[in-house]
């Protein structure tokens, strides 16, 4: 359904933003089956393929924002995915970075990567090394960006509706789950009634 609704939103000219952080990491157990999870980056590929075939308003391809928390175990695959310029071509990607990540960077501490399935830390990484990798890949390809997710939620005008987890494709508008972004534009010169010169 999420892919179907994405296609409908793109068809009408809208953009979409997704938080892929709740998806279990690649290789994690899938309860009740002998299989293993493929991870959030593989799911992003499904959305990317659907976006590629739907033109916005019949004119252009749709646009997505893909967000992953920096403490997700698949963070390195997410950081590196756009180094292959044939992957996720219909996505901007950003890491949701909580205050505790930046505190770990400042102090030189290690930072836990946490499985969203059970909330357990699966390993820890050097926060400064992780930030260096983020910066290097952002410099090389323009992605990933970073979202200061705790700051975004401190300014959330409707916290009673839930935490903000993602943004629209260009990062201007934080979104609640199942919200879409539809942007418009104004020609300011059309509103000028008189022109004054000095």
N, C-alpha and C positions, 0 to 999 in steps of 0.2 A: 504493500500500500504506500509506503514512504516513497518508493521510486515512482509509482503512478502519480502521486500528488506532486512530486517534484516536476515531473513532465508537464502536468497541467499548469503549474505555476509558471514554468518557463515559457510555455506556449502563449500565455497571456502577457508576457513581458516582465515577469517578476524574477527576483533572485532568491536564493535559498542559502541558509547557513545551518550547519549540522555540528553537533557535538558527538564525536565518535568515541569519547572516553568511556562510556559504560560498556562497550564491547570487550569481551575477554580477549587477552593477548593471544597471538599466534602460538600454537602448540599447547594451549591450555586444554584441560579435559572438557569434554562435552558430556554432561551427565546423562546416563541412560543410553549412550551409544558407544561404539568402539572408536569413534572418530575423535579428531582434535580440532580446535578452533583455528580458523585461518587468519584471524586478527583484523583490526579495524582498517588497515591500509587496503586489504583485499576487498572489503566491503565498499570502500571509497571508489574502487575501480568500477563497480557495478553502477553507481550513481554517475560516474564520469562517462561511461559508455552510453547511458540513457540520455544524458545531457547533450552528447555529441550529435544525436539524431533528431533532437527537437529544437527547432529554431524559435527564438523569442519573437512573437508577433509576426512570424514568417520572414524575419529580417536577419537575425543573428542567433548564434548559439546562446544558450542560457549560461548563467554564471553561478558558481557555488563558493561557499566558504566552508572548509573542513577544519574543525578544531579538535585538538587532542590535548589532554592535560599533560604537562611536562613530567608528571610522576607516573605516567602509564608505562608499563614494561616494554611496549613497542615504540617508545619515543625515538630511538635512533633510526629505525626503519622509516618513521614518519618524517624525521628531519632530512633524511637522504633521498626520499622518494622522487623529488623533483630534479635530482641530478640526472635522471633519465628523462630527457625532454619529450619523450613520447608518452609518459605516464601522467595521469591526472591533469591533462591539459585544460580542463574546464573547471579547475579548482584553484582558488587561492587557499593557502593553508597557513594556520597559525597555531602556536602553542599557547594554551591557557596556563599562565604562570602565576601561582599564588605567592603571597608575601614570603612564605617560608623558603621558597626557592631562592629568591633574591637575598634573603638573610644568609642562606647557606653559601651563596656566591660571595657575599661580603666577608664572611668569616673564614672561607676556605674549607667549609665542612662538607661532609658527604651528604647525599640526598637520596632518600628511599624511593624506589619505584614500587608501586602498589598494584596488585591484581584487583581490578574492579569487581570481580566475582565474589571475593571473600574479604576484601579490605586488608589482606596481609602483604607485608613487604616481601618482595621476591629477591631483591638485591639492592645494593646502594651504589651510587656513582659519585664521582667527584663533581660537585656542582659547577666549579669553574671550568673544568674540561668540557662538560656538557654545554655550557654557555659558549665556549670557544667553537664547538662544533656547530651550534645553532648559527653563530655569527658567520662562520666560514661558508656554510651552505647558503645562507641568506645573501651573502655577498656574491656568490657564484651564480645563483639562479633567481634571486629575488624572493625566495621562500625558504624557510618559514618565517612568518612574522611572529610577534609575541603579543598576547593580550594580557594585560595586568588584571587578571580576573577578580582578585579580591577588591581592587580599587573600583572596578566596574560595579561589583555588587554593593559596595559601600554607597554608591550613588544610584542604586536601583530605585526608581520612583515607585515601584509596586512590589516590594519584597514579600508581601502577603500572597502573591501569586506564584512565588517560587524564585529560585536563584537564576540569574542570567548565565548562560553557558556558552553561547556562540554569538556570532554577529552576521550581518548580511555580507555579500561577497566582497565588498571593499572596506569593511570594518567600521562603517560610520554608525551602525545601529545595532546595539546589543539586542539579542532576541531570547524570548522564552521558548521552551519546547513547543513545536508545532506552529510557530509564527513564521510568516514569510515577509519579505521586504519588497515593497513596491515604491520605487522612487519616481519623483516627477521633477520638472525643472520650470523655472520662471525666466522669462526674458525681461530683465529689469528695465530696459529702455522703453518697453511698452507701457510702463507705469508713469513715465515722466510726462507731466502736463505742460510745464513751461521750462524754458532753458534760460538760465541767468548767467550773464558774463560780468566780469569785473571791469 
